[in-house]
Amino acid sequence: MRTLTTVLLLAPLASMAQGYASVTTVGLRTEVAFAGDKSKLPATDDSIRDQVMMKLAADTDVKGGGIDVEVTDGTVTLKGAVDTDKARSKAEKLAKHVKGVKSVVNQLKLKE
């Protein structure tokens, strides 16, 4: 009964994660893994795309604007235009450091 009570108390937390949580009960111990816990969830193309876009948007050199990010089987393709060559290089570097990225195809152009 104690395990059931624990799971029921954690159920609202799991629903707040909008489907990005798993609740596992082993004996009297209950574990909740949220999407922010990268060690518990595999990297999917969608999660890779989200992480790359967040890194690009947060970077002061890249500024994320005007960059389209496509991910297929862990290969990230960057398309669009950036202000400087430094931003072009940095965008590629940021994408390469996201968990699950196998390779980056940099098709970014410099704005004219």
Secondary structure, 3 states (H helix, E strand, C coil): CHHHHHHHHHHHHHHHCCCCEEEEEECCEEEEEECCCCCCCCCCHHHHHHHHHHHHHHCCCCCCCCEEEEEECCEEEEEEEECCHHHHHHHHHHHHCCCCCCEEEEEEEECC
